[in-house]
């Protein structure tokens, strides 16, 4: 049972990646537009005051604002897709249908009972507008609930067989039908069950807020500690999109969730400075670690490697350091020492928590999600009153701490970090570099036990996530020559291979190779 639960949450964490990717890019465009529309920036750079440029910036803010204003329905669709085993397009369509019908049902109950509030007091009674429907203000939580329900319904019924006289409604066509029934009932029940659920969520948020800087530290440390299990996305989603991450009134609207608050402030013309109680959960705590600390750790791993092995590991470590510095994607580096030196990962997690706490304590206000140098420039240097110099100062200190901590501990305890393996490993770099995409995909399939052993293939930001029929047929060591930075067994039948930012193209190549193998 525990393995099934863990496997489900692994899948759920992966499903969050589709909307998060869109949000991250949209956030960058919003940040640039907000910065270049700022009167203080225009005063320094009068060229930005050009009417055409400002029109483009206003258009960009309108487009990105629409994305952030419709996050619940985006999550409903993407989670339904991410949680489905097959026929994902049908699952996404059903997610959209389910989200609309749930809110229509809620509206029906509120209207029938005379509980629809006037526009002036909707917020006070926890109501709002969703796709033109006055309903309970469920936020992203409502979209997550819909996506999870539809995903389960889809996997159960997408290949259902009905009697011949009802055959037209069987298979994938049955999914939106059963979704209509179930989500309509859920909508009828929600007005009754939502108040206590909302109360619990708010209590958790208030509890974290009451811990102050300690709460910030615990979040930062826990976010890293959950990386090996692939569950950090769920923790991030809680603080970014629910009251756990805070609440704030912006432009007359109540906004919940740290990331929602930050983006709403970015889009608001009334914003003078950003709320540090929201940004404490966002990019600012990651920047000292990802831009400074982990690249320094990679250099320490390189320096402590055996001289004859440095040429073999240099490319891998450099690629991992660049991914961390530019994009904030850390898993390729973290998995290079996670299993061979767990104490280093624990220290890394504690330092991450301290980074979050120090940035909060010193009043830094840098938002967004990734924590790489792009976030530092766009959401730190280009925004008003962010105290980005403080983050750089922390980062400079972190570079020294990471370098010397990793170097001293690796040498003292003789950790087998890359380049220090006691068993001689043949040089596989040339093999990795000589693989074209198709050859790499074929090799991955072989390592997974062959086409017959593979059920599903998906990916998140950095991991190829595969469901296999028999784990004993998987050759874990063989993935190294395909460029993998590590392997995680997430269950009896679930395996994750760490490839870094290029994983999405690898997934496509593997799926194409599987299709060719069946034709």
C-alpha positions in Angstrom: 0.0 0.0 0.0 2.8 2.4 0.9 4.6 1.7 -2.3 1.4 2.4 -4.3 0.9 5.7 -2.4 4.5 6.7 -3.1 4.1 5.8 -6.7 1.0 7.9 -7.0 2.6 10.9 -5.5 5.6 10.5 -7.7 3.2 10.6 -10.7 1.4 13.6 -9.2 4.7 15.5 -8.8 5.5 14.9 -12.4 2.0 16.1 -13.5 2.7 19.5 -11.8 5.5 20.1 -14.3 3.4 21.0 -17.3 1.8 24.1 -15.8 4.9 25.1 -13.8 6.9 25.2 -17.0 4.4 27.6 -18.6 4.2 29.7 -15.4 8.0 30.0 -15.2 8.4 31.4 -18.7 5.3 33.6 -18.5 6.7 34.9 -15.2 9.9 36.0 -16.9 8.0 37.9 -19.6 5.8 39.5 -16.9 8.9 40.5 -14.9 10.6 42.1 -17.9 7.5 44.0 -18.9 6.9 45.1 -15.3 10.4 46.3 -15.0 10.5 48.2 -18.3 7.1 49.9 -17.4 8.4 51.1 -14.1 8.6 54.9 -14.0 12.0 54.8 -12.2 13.5 52.7 -14.9 12.0 54.8 -17.7 13.5 57.9 -16.0 16.9 56.3 -16.2 16.4 55.0 -19.7 14.0 57.4 -21.6 14.1 55.2 -24.7 11.8 52.8 -22.8 9.1 55.5 -22.7 8.5 55.0 -26.4 4.7 54.6 -26.9 5.2 51.5 -29.1 7.4 49.8 -26.6 5.0 50.6 -23.8 2.2 49.2 -25.9 4.1 45.9 -26.3 4.8 45.8 -22.5 1.1 46.4 -21.7 0.1 43.7 -24.2 2.6 41.2 -22.6 1.3 42.0 -19.1 -2.3 41.4 -20.4 -1.4 38.0 -21.9 0.6 36.8 -18.9 -2.0 38.1 -16.5 -4.6 35.9 -18.3 -2.4 32.9 -17.7 -2.1 33.6 -14.0 -5.8 34.4 -13.7 -6.7 31.0 -15.0 -4.3 28.8 -13.2 -7.0 26.5 -11.7 -8.3 25.4 -15.1 -4.8 24.9 -16.4 -4.0 22.7 -13.4 -7.2 20.7 -13.9 -6.3 20.0 -17.5 -2.6 19.3 -17.0 -3.0 17.1 -13.9 -5.6 15.0 -15.8 -3.1 14.6 -18.6 -0.1 13.9 -16.3 -2.0 11.3 -14.2 -3.4 9.4 -17.2 -1.7 6.2 -18.3 -2.7 6.5 -22.0 -4.9 8.6 -24.3 -3.8 11.8 -22.6 -5.7 14.0 -25.0 -9.0 12.6 -23.9 -7.9 13.0 -20.2 -7.1 16.7 -20.8 -10.5 17.3 -22.6 -12.3 15.6 -19.7 -10.3 17.7 -17.2 -11.7 20.9 -18.8 -15.2 19.5 -18.9 -15.0 18.4 -15.3 -13.7 21.8 -14.1 -16.5 23.7 -15.7 -19.3 21.4 -14.6 -18.0 21.3 -11.0 -18.2 25.1 -10.8 -21.6 25.2 -12.5 -22.9 22.7 -9.9 -21.4 24.8 -7.1 -23.1 27.9 -8.5 -26.4 26.0 -8.7 -26.2 25.1 -5.0 -25.3 28.6 -3.9 -28.0 30.1 -6.1 -30.7 27.6 -4.9 -29.9 28.3 -1.3 -29.7 32.0 -1.7 -26.0 32.0 -0.9 -24.7 33.8 -4.0 -23.1 37.0 -2.7 -23.3 40.4 -4.3 -20.2 41.6 -6.1 -19.3 43.9 -3.3 -19.2 41.1 -0.6 -18.2 38.1 -2.7 -14.7 38.1 -1.3 -15.9 38.2 2.3 -17.9 35.0 1.7 -15.1 33.2 -0.1 -16.7 33.5 -3.6 -15.2 34.6 -6.9 -15.6 34.4 -10.7 -14.2 31.5 -12.6 -14.6 31.4 -16.4 -17.6 33.7 -16.0 -19.2 31.5 -13.3 -19.8 32.8 -9.8 -18.6 30.0 -7.5 -16.5 29.3 -4.4 -13.1 30.7 -4.5 -11.3 27.4 -4.6 -8.2 28.7 -6.4 -5.6 26.2 -7.7 -6.8 23.7 -5.1 -10.0 23.2 -7.1 -8.1 22.6 -10.3 -5.9 20.0 -8.5 -8.9 18.2 -7.1 -10.5 18.0 -10.6 -7.3 16.8 -12.2 -6.8 14.1 -9.6 -10.4 12.8 -9.9 -10.4 12.9 -13.7 -7.0 11.2 -13.9 -8.4 8.3 -11.7 -11.6 8.1 -13.7 -9.7 8.1 -17.0 -7.3 5.3 -16.0 -10.3 3.2 -14.8 -12.6 3.7 -17.8 -10.7 4.7 -20.9 -10.7 1.2 -22.3 -14.1 0.1 -20.9 -16.2 -2.2 -23.1 -20.0 -1.7 -23.1 -22.7 -3.9 -24.6 -23.0 -3.7 -28.4 -26.0 -1.5 -28.4 -24.1 1.0 -26.3 -20.7 0.4 -27.9 -20.4 3.9 -29.4 -20.2 5.3 -25.9 -17.5 2.9 -24.7 -13.7 3.3 -24.6 -12.3 6.9 -24.5 -15.8 8.4 -25.2 -17.0 7.1 -21.8 -14.4 9.2 -19.9 -16.0 12.6 -20.4 -19.4 11.1 -19.8 -18.5 9.6 -16.4 -16.6 12.8 -15.7 -19.7 14.8 -16.2 -21.6 12.7 -13.7 -18.9 12.5 -11.0 -17.8 16.1 -11.1 -21.3 17.4 -11.1 -21.9 15.5 -7.9 -18.6 16.8 -6.5 -19.8 20.3 -7.2 -23.1 19.7 -5.3 -21.1 18.4 -2.3 -18.3 21.0 -2.3 -20.3 23.9 -0.7 -20.8 21.6 2.3 -17.3 20.2 2.7 -15.2 23.2 1.6 -15.5 25.4 4.7 -13.8 22.8 7.0 -11.2 22.0 4.3 -10.5 25.7 3.8 -10.2 26.1 7.5 -7.5 23.4 7.8 -5.5 24.8 4.8 -5.6 28.3 6.4 -4.5 26.9 9.8 -1.5 25.3 8.2 -0.6 28.6 6.5 -1.0 30.5 9.8 1.1 27.8 11.5 4.0 28.2 9.1 3.7 32.0 9.4 3.8 31.8 13.2 7.1 30.0 13.0 8.6 33.0 11.2 12.2 32.5 10.1 12.2 29.0 11.4 9.3 28.1 9.1 11.3 29.6 6.2 14.3 27.5 7.1 12.2 24.3 7.4 10.7 24.9 4.0 14.0 25.4 2.3 15.6 22.4 3.9 12.6 20.1 3.3 12.3 21.2 -0.3 15.8 19.8 -0.9 15.4 16.7 1.2 12.3 15.7 -0.9 14.3 15.9 -4.2 15.4 12.2 -4.1 11.7 11.1 -3.8 10.5 13.5 -6.5 8.0 15.0 -4.1 9.4 18.5 -3.8 7.0 19.7 -6.5 4.0 18.9 -4.3 5.5 21.0 -1.4 6.2 23.8 -3.8 2.7 23.7 -5.2 1.2 24.0 -1.7 3.1 27.2 -0.8 2.9 28.8 -4.3 -0.8 28.4 -5.0 -2.7 27.9 -1.7 -3.1 29.9 1.5 -0.2 27.9 3.0 2.0 30.4 1.1 0.1 33.4 2.5 -2.8 35.8 1.6 -2.9 39.4 0.4 -5.3 41.9 -1.0 -4.0 43.3 -4.3 -6.0 45.7 -6.4 -9.1 44.9 -4.4 -8.8 41.2 -5.0 -7.8 38.6 -2.4 -4.8 36.6 -3.7 -3.6 33.4 -2.0 -0.3 31.5 -2.5 3.2 32.9 -2.5 3.7 32.8 -6.3 0.2 34.1 -7.0 0.9 37.0 -4.7 4.2 37.8 -6.3 2.9 37.8 -9.8 -0.1 39.8 -8.8 2.2 42.4 -7.4 4.3 42.3 -10.6 1.2 43.0 -12.6 -0.1 45.8 -10.3 0.7 49.4 -11.1 0.3 50.2 -7.4 3.3 48.0 -6.3 6.1 49.9 -4.7 7.9 46.9 -3.1 7.3 43.2 -2.9 6.0 41.2 0.1 8.9 39.4 1.6 6.5 37.1 3.4 5.6 35.7 0.0 9.0 35.8 -1.7 10.6 33.9 1.2 9.3 30.7 -0.4 10.4 31.6 -3.9 13.6 32.1 -5.9 15.6 34.3 -3.4 16.5 31.4 -1.2 17.6 29.2 -4.1 19.9 31.8 -5.8 22.9 31.5 -3.4 22.8 27.7 -3.6 22.1 27.3 -7.4 24.1 30.2 -8.8 27.1 30.1 -6.4 27.0 27.0 -4.1 26.5 24.0 -6.3 28.8 25.2 -9.1 31.5 25.6 -6.4 30.7 22.1 -5.2 31.1 20.8 -8.7 34.5 22.4 -8.8 35.4 20.7 -5.5 34.3 17.4 -6.9 36.5 18.0 -10.0 39.5 19.1 -7.9 39.3 16.0 -5.7 39.0 13.6 -8.6 41.9 11.5 -9.6 44.0 13.4 -12.1 43.6 10.6 -14.7 39.8 10.8 -14.4 39.3 14.5 -14.6 39.0 14.7 -18.4 36.2 12.0 -18.1 34.1 13.9 -15.6 34.8 17.5 -16.6 32.1 17.6 -19.2 29.4 16.1 -17.0 30.2 18.4 -14.0 30.4 21.5 -16.2 27.0 20.7 -17.8 25.5 20.2 -14.3 27.0 23.4 -13.0 25.7 25.4 -16.0 22.2 23.9 -15.6 22.2 24.9 -12.0 23.6 28.4 -12.6 21.4 29.4 -15.6 18.2 27.5 -15.1 18.1 26.5 -11.4 17.9 22.8 -12.4 20.1 21.1 -9.8 19.4 17.3 -10.0 22.2 16.4 -12.4 24.7 17.8 -9.9 22.9 16.6 -6.8 22.6 13.0 -8.0 26.4 13.0 -8.6 26.9 12.9 -4.9 23.6 12.0 -3.3 24.0 8.2 -3.2 27.8 8.0 -2.7 28.0 10.7 0.0 24.6 11.2 1.6 26.1 13.4 4.3 27.0 15.9 1.7 23.4 16.0 0.5 22.2 16.5 4.1 24.6 19.4 4.6 23.5 20.8 1.2 19.8 20.7 2.4 20.7 22.4 5.7 22.6 25.1 3.8 19.6 25.5 1.5 17.3 26.1 4.5 19.7 28.6 5.9 19.8 30.5 2.6 16.0 30.8 2.6 16.1 32.0 6.2 18.9 34.5 5.7 17.3 36.1 2.7 14.0 36.4 4.6 15.8 37.7 7.7 17.6 40.4 5.6 14.5 41.5 3.8 15.3 40.3 0.3 12.3 40.2 -2.1 13.2 38.2 -5.3 10.4 36.1 -6.7 9.7 33.5 -9.4 10.4 29.7 -9.2 13.7 28.5 -10.6 16.5 30.3 -8.7 19.0 30.6 -11.5 20.8 33.6 -12.8 17.9 34.5 -15.0 15.7 35.0 -11.9 18.5 37.0 -10.2 18.6 39.4 -13.2 14.9 39.7 -14.1 13.3 39.5 -10.7 16.2 40.9 -8.6 18.3 43.4 -10.5 15.5 44.7 -12.7 12.9 45.2 -10.0 12.6 47.9 -7.3 13.7 47.4 -3.7 14.6 43.7 -3.9 18.0 43.9 -2.1 19.6 41.7 -4.7 23.1 42.7 -3.6 22.4 41.0 -0.3 21.7 37.7 -2.1 24.9 38.1 -4.1 26.8 38.6 -0.9 25.3 35.5 0.7 26.1 33.6 -2.6 29.8 34.7 -2.5 30.1 33.3 1.0 28.2 30.1 0.0 30.6 29.5 -2.9 33.5 29.3 -0.3 31.5 27.2 2.1 30.4 24.7 -0.5 33.8 24.4 -2.1 35.8 23.8 1.1 33.1 21.8 2.8 32.8 19.4 -0.1 36.6 19.3 -0.7 37.4 18.6 3.0 34.7 15.9 3.5 35.4 14.1 0.2 39.1 13.8 1.1 38.5 13.0 4.8 36.0 10.3 4.3 37.3 9.2 0.8 33.8 9.5 -0.8 33.6 7.9 -4.2 32.3 11.1 -5.9 32.7 11.2 -9.7 36.4 10.6 -10.6 37.2 8.9 -7.3 35.7 5.5 -7.9 37.8 2.7 -6.5 36.8 0.2 -9.2 38.3 1.2 -12.5 35.6 2.5 -14.8 36.2 2.4 -18.5 36.0 5.7 -20.2 32.5 6.0 -21.5 32.5 9.7 -22.5 33.2 8.9 -26.1 30.3 6.4 -26.2 28.0 9.1 -24.8 29.2 11.7 -27.2 29.0 9.4 -30.2 25.4 8.4 -29.5 22.9 10.2 -31.8 19.4 10.6 -30.4 18.1 7.4 -32.0 21.0 5.3 -30.9 20.7 6.6 -27.3 17.0 5.9 -27.3 17.6 2.3 -28.4 20.3 1.9 -25.7 17.9 3.2 -23.1 15.2 0.7 -24.2 17.7 -2.1 -23.9 18.7 -1.0 -20.4 15.0 -0.9 -19.4 14.7 -4.6 -20.3 13.5 -4.2 -23.9 10.3 -3.0 -25.5 8.2 -5.8 -23.9 9.2 -4.7 -20.4 8.1 -1.1 -20.8 4.6 0.1 -19.9 4.8 3.9 -19.9 7.4 6.6 -20.6 7.1 10.2 -19.3 9.3 12.9 -18.0 9.5 15.9 -15.6 12.1 18.7 -15.7 15.1 16.4 -15.4 14.0 12.8 -15.1 12.8 10.2 -17.6 10.0 8.4 -15.6 9.3 4.9 -16.8 6.9 2.2 -15.6 8.3 -1.3 -16.3 6.7 -4.7 -15.9 9.7 -6.4 -14.3 12.3 -4.4 -12.5 14.8 -7.3 -12.4 15.2 -6.9 -16.1 16.5 -3.3 -15.8 20.2 -2.8 -16.2 20.8 0.2 -13.9 24.5 0.5 -14.6 24.0 0.6 -18.3 22.2 4.0 -18.2 25.6 5.7 -17.4 26.8 5.5 -21.0 23.6 7.2 -22.2 24.5 10.3 -20.2 22.5 9.5 -17.1 23.6 11.2 -13.9 21.8 8.7 -11.7 18.9 6.3 -11.3 16.1 6.3 -8.7 13.7 3.4 -8.1 10.4 5.0 -7.1 8.6 1.7 -6.6 8.5 -1.9 -7.6 7.7 -0.9 -11.2 8.7 2.8 -11.4 12.2 3.9 -12.3 13.5 7.4 -12.9 16.7 8.1 -14.9 18.2 11.5 -14.3 19.3 13.3 -17.6 18.8 17.0 -16.8 17.1 19.6 -19.0 17.5 17.6 -22.2 15.2 14.9 -20.9 12.1 16.0 -22.8 13.8 15.4 -26.2 15.1 12.0 -24.9 11.6 11.0 -24.0 10.4 11.8 -27.5 13.2 9.8 -29.0 12.5 6.8 -26.7 8.8 6.9 -27.6 9.6 7.1 -31.3 12.0 4.2 -31.1 9.3 2.2 -29.3 6.8 3.0 -32.1 9.3 1.9 -34.8 9.9 -1.4 -32.8 6.2 -2.2 -33.1 5.8 -1.5 -36.8 
